[in-house]
Every structure is written in structure tokens, then in C-alpha cells.
Amino acid sequence: MSEEKMSEEKLNWKKEIWEWVKIILAAAAIAFLVNHFLIANSVVPSGSMETTIMPGDRIIGSRLSYRFGEPERGDIVIFDHENGPSKKEIHYVKRIIGLPGETLDIRDGHVYINGSDTPLEEPYLKEEMDPSENKHFEIPEGYFMMGDNRNLSADARGWSDPYVPKSKIIAKVQFRYFPKPGKVK
């Protein structure tokens, strides 16, 4: 084989490797951008949202949902919140129940908004909430989050700071992709 042909093959081999490296780097950059600016991928660690979302479910949320609109009552969201003695931020998945400027009362196992005599309609609940002590919350600039499995959910009812600012909401949950794909409502 001539020296020129060997040199050309060596050059082609290096060029081929460089092309693969560029493809891998581009794919990694796209995945990073999508995961940090468009979607939030999360694994649900607890049963606080049963039966809507089960422990171990993998969910996708849209990071863009609240850039162009406001969170609404009933939305399921992924958010950061400081809780517990360590004051470490933890990702939570809960449902928005109370909105900024509202009052929220929990009486006889039901939620009442702004002093209404009619309890909030919550067809997504796993079971009736156990009646416990009555609680009253005046929601400032933030959101009041609760799990759908009210009797086993560590949520805003027991947090030292029960209100989540909009800036801490990461994404609106859109769908479950594992183990049973489907839209989350």
C-alpha cells in the first residue's frame, strides 16, 4: 500500500471520529437545553398524590406553562420548597388548591375557599379527608399545595411556611411516561 493511501486512510479515520464526537456533543447540548428550559422530568417518591400519580411513576412537566399564564386551582405542579428542620429545598409534586389573595378553611374534612358555604369540589381525591382540627389560612403572594391522598400527604397543612411563591414552581405536570403512559389530570 502506498504511503499516500495510508495517510489518507488515517485522515479519514480521524475525520470519522471527529464527526461522531460532534454528533454526541450536539445531542448532549440539546438534551441539556430541553431538560432545563422546556421540560421537567421527575420520579414521584411517595404516595401523597395517589391515585392520580403513584409512587415510582415517572412524569414530565412543562416548564413553559407558567411563563405565559398563571397557575390555576387544580393544576398538578412540580415545585421546590424548603421544609423541615434542615431547611433544605426539596422537589415536591402536589396539586394547587389555594391561590394568591384567597382564604382557605379546612373544616370537617373539606376545603372551603373565601368563606364559601359550599366545599371545594374535588373528584380526584383518593378518599374522604379525615376530619381533624379546623384550620384557616390567608394566602399571601403564593400558592397553597395539597396532595390528593389527603390522609397520608405531608403538604402545606403542616409546613411551617405553607405558601409556595410562583418563582418556586418548576413545571406543570403534563403526563406520566412510566410505567403506564398517560395524561395526568
C-alpha positions in Angstrom: 0.0 0.0 0.0 1.4 3.4 -0.8 2.3 6.0 1.8 -0.2 8.4 0.4 -3.1 6.0 0.6 -2.2 5.1 4.3 -2.0 8.7 5.2 -5.4 9.3 3.5 -7.0 6.4 5.5 -5.5 7.7 8.7 -7.0 11.1 8.0 -10.4 9.6 7.1 -10.4 7.6 10.4 -9.7 10.8 12.5 -12.4 12.7 10.5 -14.9 9.9 11.2 -14.2 10.0 14.9 -14.5 13.8 15.0 -17.9 13.6 13.2 -19.1 11.2 15.9 -17.8 13.4 18.7 -19.7 16.4 17.2 -23.0 14.4 17.0 -22.6 13.2 20.6 -21.8 16.7 21.8 -24.8 18.2 19.9 -27.2 15.6 21.3 -25.9 16.2 24.9 -26.4 20.0 24.4 -29.9 19.6 23.0 -30.8 17.2 25.9 -29.5 19.7 28.5 -31.4 22.6 27.0 -34.7 20.7 26.7 -34.4 19.3 30.3 -33.5 22.7 31.8 -35.7 25.1 29.8 -38.6 23.1 28.3 -39.5 20.1 30.4 -39.0 18.8 33.9 -38.6 15.1 34.3 -39.3 13.7 37.8 -39.8 10.5 39.7 -42.6 10.5 42.3 -41.2 9.3 45.6 -44.3 9.0 47.8 -47.9 8.1 47.8 -49.2 11.7 48.6 -50.8 12.0 45.1 -52.4 8.5 45.0 -54.4 7.5 42.9 -53.7 10.3 40.4 -50.0 9.6 40.5 -48.5 6.5 42.1 -45.1 6.1 43.9 -42.4 5.4 41.3 -44.3 6.9 38.4 -42.1 9.0 36.1 -43.7 12.2 35.0 -43.0 15.0 32.6 -43.9 18.6 33.3 -43.8 21.7 31.1 -41.5 24.5 32.2 -43.2 26.9 29.8 -46.7 26.6 31.2 -46.4 29.4 33.6 -44.2 31.7 31.5 -47.2 32.7 29.5 -50.0 32.0 32.0 -50.8 31.8 35.7 -51.1 28.7 37.8 -54.7 27.6 38.3 -56.5 25.7 41.1 -56.4 22.0 40.3 -53.1 22.1 38.4 -50.6 19.5 39.5 -47.1 21.0 39.7 -43.5 20.2 40.4 -42.0 22.8 42.8 -39.2 23.4 45.2 -39.9 24.2 48.8 -37.9 24.5 52.0 -39.3 22.2 54.7 -38.3 20.6 57.9 -35.5 21.5 60.3 -32.7 21.3 57.7 -34.5 24.0 55.5 -33.2 22.1 52.5 -35.1 22.6 49.3 -36.9 19.5 48.1 -38.8 18.8 44.9 -42.5 18.2 45.5 -45.4 17.1 43.3 -48.7 18.4 44.6 -52.0 20.0 43.4 -52.7 23.7 43.7 -55.6 24.2 46.0 -55.4 27.9 47.1 -54.5 30.9 45.0 -52.8 34.2 46.0 -55.1 36.5 48.0 -57.6 33.8 48.9 -58.6 32.5 52.3 -58.8 28.7 52.7 -60.5 26.9 55.5 -60.4 23.2 56.3 -63.4 22.1 58.3 -64.9 18.7 58.9 -62.6 17.1 56.3 -63.5 19.6 53.5 -61.8 22.6 51.9 -63.7 26.0 51.7 -62.4 28.9 49.6 -63.0 32.6 50.5 -65.6 31.8 53.2 -67.9 29.8 50.9 -70.6 27.6 52.5 -70.0 25.0 49.7 -66.9 22.9 49.9 -64.5 22.8 47.1 -65.4 20.0 44.6 -62.5 17.6 44.5 -63.3 14.5 42.4 -59.6 13.5 42.2 -59.3 12.7 45.9 -58.4 9.1 46.8 -60.8 9.1 49.8 -62.5 11.5 52.1 -60.2 13.6 54.2 -60.3 12.6 57.8 -61.8 15.3 59.9 -59.2 16.9 62.0 -58.8 20.2 63.7 -60.2 23.1 61.8 -57.6 25.2 60.0 -57.6 28.7 58.5 -55.1 30.1 56.0 -54.8 33.5 54.5 -52.8 33.0 51.3 -50.5 36.0 50.5 -48.4 36.1 47.3 -48.1 32.3 46.9 -49.9 29.1 46.4 -51.3 26.5 48.8 -50.5 22.9 47.8 -52.1 19.7 48.9 -51.7 16.0 47.9 -54.6 14.0 46.5 -54.1 11.4 49.2 -55.0 13.8 51.9 -54.8 11.4 54.8 -51.2 10.4 54.0 -49.8 13.6 52.4 -47.2 15.8 54.0 -48.4 19.1 52.4 -49.0 22.8 53.1 -51.4 22.0 56.0 -48.4 21.0 58.2 -45.5 23.1 56.7 -44.0 25.9 58.8 -44.3 28.1 55.6 -47.3 26.8 53.8 -47.2 29.1 50.8 -45.2 28.5 47.6 -44.2 31.5 45.6 -44.7 31.3 41.8 -40.9 31.6 41.4 -40.5 28.1 43.0 -42.9 26.4 40.7 -40.8 24.5 38.2 -43.4 22.9 35.9 -47.0 21.9 35.3 -47.3 18.1 35.2 -48.5 17.0 31.8 -48.2 13.3 31.6 -46.8 10.0 33.0 -44.4 8.1 30.8 -43.7 5.1 33.0 -44.9 2.6 34.0 -48.3 3.3 32.4 -48.1 6.2 29.9 -51.0 8.7 30.0 -52.1 12.2 30.6 -52.2 13.3 34.3 -55.3 15.3 35.4 
